[in-house]
């Protein structure tokens, strides 16, 4: 009965949607800060950053059904950024950082594969293995964004973790 009353009240529905978006933005901010700490970009010990990332990934695994629908889009935008890097020869939108075109091409292919694989997680009931694969893919994405030297291994890891999750699902069927 309470769920029906919630659906009838657009003010409460809008408030809950706003709180949901604000909590997602706060999660992302904390995740980027933790990835920076884990990559030893601050004076804090890297272990502290990895501990925070582990807690955030646990939260992400639990809430995966809410955010998994946007993952293909996020990876698609990242693939477009890698295409820009391929054309310009610079890492993302950072002109002082040059990047080799073969590395940018490998990143683009890995991100396109990851985006394609991520579509298989949409509109299905997620298993524990799916949630673990998705959480590790998000960790890889955060680490790749926080440290330029790790961008290529991180993008390959994103596709690999998503492929393992899809493979586990198909193996069980």
C-alpha positions as CSV (number, residue, x, y, z in Angstrom):
1,X,0.0,0.0,0.0
2,X,2.9,2.4,0.8
3,X,4.5,1.8,-2.6
4,X,1.2,2.6,-4.3
5,X,0.9,5.8,-2.3
6,X,4.5,6.8,-3.3
7,X,3.6,6.3,-7.0
8,X,0.6,8.6,-6.6
9,X,2.6,11.4,-5.0
10,X,4.8,13.1,-7.7
11,X,6.5,15.4,-5.1
12,X,7.8,12.4,-3.1
13,X,8.7,10.6,-6.3
14,X,10.7,13.7,-7.5
15,X,12.4,14.0,-4.2
16,X,13.5,10.4,-4.2
17,X,14.8,10.7,-7.7
18,X,16.8,13.8,-6.8
19,X,18.2,12.1,-3.8
20,X,19.1,9.1,-5.9
21,X,21.0,11.3,-8.4
22,X,22.8,13.2,-5.6
23,X,23.9,10.0,-4.0
24,X,25.2,8.7,-7.3
25,X,27.2,11.9,-7.8
26,X,28.6,11.8,-4.3
27,X,29.6,8.2,-4.8
28,X,31.4,9.1,-8.0
29,X,33.2,12.0,-6.3
30,X,34.4,9.8,-3.5
31,X,35.4,7.0,-6.0
32,X,37.6,9.4,-8.0
33,X,39.2,10.7,-4.9
34,X,39.8,7.1,-3.7
35,X,41.2,6.2,-7.1
36,X,43.6,9.1,-6.9
37,X,44.7,8.1,-3.4
38,X,45.2,4.5,-4.5
39,X,47.3,5.7,-7.5
40,X,49.6,7.5,-4.9
41,X,48.7,10.9,-6.2
42,X,48.2,12.3,-2.6
43,X,50.1,12.2,0.7
44,X,47.7,9.5,2.0
45,X,48.9,5.9,1.9
46,X,47.7,4.0,-1.2
47,X,46.2,1.3,1.1
48,X,43.7,3.8,2.3
49,X,42.6,4.5,-1.2
50,X,42.3,0.8,-2.0
51,X,40.3,0.3,1.2
52,X,37.8,3.0,0.2
53,X,37.6,1.6,-3.3
54,X,36.8,-1.8,-1.9
55,X,34.0,-0.4,0.2
56,X,32.7,1.6,-2.8
57,X,32.8,-1.5,-5.0
58,X,30.8,-3.5,-2.5
59,X,28.2,-0.7,-2.6
60,X,28.3,-0.7,-6.4
61,X,27.9,-4.5,-6.5
62,X,24.8,-4.3,-4.3
63,X,23.3,-1.5,-6.4
64,X,24.3,-2.8,-9.8
65,X,20.8,-3.3,-11.1
66,X,20.2,0.5,-10.8
67,X,23.3,1.7,-12.7
68,X,24.1,-1.2,-15.1
69,X,21.8,0.3,-17.8
70,X,24.1,3.3,-18.2
71,X,27.4,1.4,-18.4
72,X,27.3,0.8,-22.1
73,X,26.7,4.5,-22.7
74,X,29.6,5.4,-20.4
75,X,31.9,3.0,-22.2
76,X,30.7,4.3,-25.5
77,X,31.6,7.9,-24.6
78,X,35.0,6.6,-23.4
79,X,35.4,4.9,-26.8
80,X,34.7,8.2,-28.5
81,X,37.3,9.9,-26.3
82,X,39.8,7.1,-27.3
83,X,38.9,7.8,-31.0
84,X,39.7,11.5,-30.4
85,X,43.0,10.4,-28.8
86,X,43.7,8.3,-31.9
87,X,43.1,11.2,-34.2
88,X,44.8,13.9,-32.2
89,X,47.7,11.9,-30.7
90,X,46.9,13.3,-27.2
91,X,45.5,11.6,-24.2
92,X,41.9,12.5,-23.9
93,X,41.3,16.2,-23.7
94,X,44.7,16.8,-22.2
95,X,46.9,18.3,-25.0
96,X,50.2,18.2,-23.0
97,X,49.9,14.4,-22.7
98,X,50.9,12.7,-25.9
99,X,49.7,9.1,-26.5
100,X,50.8,6.7,-29.2
101,X,48.2,6.0,-31.8
102,X,48.5,2.2,-31.5
103,X,47.8,2.5,-27.8
104,X,44.8,4.8,-28.4
105,X,43.6,2.3,-31.0
106,X,43.8,-0.6,-28.6
107,X,42.0,1.4,-26.0
108,X,39.3,2.3,-28.4
109,X,38.8,-1.4,-29.4
110,X,38.8,-2.5,-25.8
111,X,36.2,0.1,-24.9
112,X,34.0,-0.7,-27.8
113,X,34.2,-4.4,-26.8
114,X,33.4,-3.5,-23.2
115,X,30.4,-1.4,-24.3
116,X,29.1,-4.2,-26.4
117,X,29.6,-6.8,-23.6
118,X,27.9,-4.4,-21.1
119,X,24.7,-4.5,-23.1
120,X,24.3,-8.2,-22.1
121,X,24.0,-7.1,-18.5
122,X,21.0,-4.9,-19.2
123,X,17.5,-6.1,-18.6
124,X,18.3,-9.3,-16.8
125,X,18.5,-10.5,-13.3
126,X,22.1,-10.1,-12.1
127,X,23.8,-13.0,-10.4
128,X,26.6,-12.6,-7.8
129,X,29.2,-13.3,-10.5
130,X,27.7,-10.6,-12.6
131,X,27.9,-8.1,-9.8
132,X,31.5,-9.0,-9.0
133,X,32.5,-8.7,-12.7
134,X,30.7,-5.3,-12.9
135,X,32.4,-4.0,-9.7
136,X,35.8,-5.0,-11.0
137,X,35.1,-3.3,-14.4
138,X,34.1,-0.1,-12.5
139,X,37.3,-0.3,-10.5
140,X,39.3,-0.7,-13.7
141,X,37.5,2.3,-15.2
142,X,38.3,4.5,-12.2
143,X,41.9,3.4,-12.0
144,X,42.4,4.0,-15.7
145,X,40.9,7.5,-15.4
146,X,43.1,8.4,-12.4
147,X,46.5,7.3,-13.8
148,X,47.5,7.8,-17.4
149,X,50.1,5.0,-17.4
150,X,47.4,2.6,-16.4
151,X,44.8,3.6,-19.0
152,X,45.6,0.9,-21.5
153,X,45.7,-2.0,-19.0
154,X,42.6,-0.7,-17.3
155,X,40.6,-0.5,-20.5
156,X,41.7,-4.0,-21.4
157,X,40.7,-5.1,-17.9
158,X,37.2,-3.6,-18.3
159,X,36.5,-5.7,-21.4
160,X,38.1,-8.8,-19.7
161,X,36.0,-8.5,-16.6
162,X,32.8,-8.0,-18.5
163,X,33.7,-10.9,-20.8
164,X,34.4,-13.2,-17.8
165,X,31.0,-12.3,-16.4
166,X,29.2,-13.0,-19.7
167,X,31.2,-16.2,-20.1
168,X,30.3,-17.4,-16.6
169,X,26.6,-16.7,-17.3
170,X,26.7,-18.7,-20.6
171,X,28.7,-21.5,-19.0
172,X,26.1,-22.0,-16.3
173,X,23.2,-22.1,-18.9
